Amino acid sequence: MAAIAAAVSIPVQAGGGVRSQADAEELFGAGVARVIIGTAALCQPGFLSGLAGRWPGRVAAGVDHFNGEVRIKGWAEGSGHKVAAAVTELTEAGAAAVVVTEISRDGLMVGPDVAGYRALLEVCDVPLIASGGVGSLEHLRRLAWLQASGRHLAGAIVGRAIYEGRFSVPDAVAATRGQPS
């Protein structure tokens, strides 16, 4: 992670398997600007708020869900939490941002869950980042111009579409600027 953070001139966020303060400290020490906490944020009471208190503004929550139910432990288990309730709970605990992945779309490039993100913008008062389903520049445009209660998404995570050459990073950035189509 240190090599990636050192190689780019933009802030890097990282997550996955962060289950202790030592895990977070290792990522921050590697130059990561923001650490994303997933399963541990829901399963370890006080963990997220403790990290957020120690590193204000630098701890995000990762909420992965399938049809509205939050999944944990690498998507292997249901948590019993609904996505909107989990987002509210985690922002109240101190998450500076929330990354929400609709896992039924992740990696499939079938389009993001626009309606779901619109609903979350209504209840989320910190930056909200969309993840899952982006397969075209039009998908990115839809996310870029999505709004609810005067709020917009803070960003979108794109993986497979760039990896497979459907579009480039500069094309993706350009698609999110300008006027809605």
Buried (B, 14 or more C-beta within 10 A) or exposed (E): EEEEBEEEEEEBBBBEEBBEEEBBBBBBEBBBBBBBBBBBBBEEEEBBBBBBEEBEEBBBBBBBBBEBEBBBEEBEEEBEBEBBEBBBBBBEBBBBBBBBBBBEBBEEBBBBBBEBBBBBBEBBEBBBBBBBBBBBBEBBBBBBBBEBEEBBBBBBBBEBBBEEEBBEEEEBEEBBEEEEE
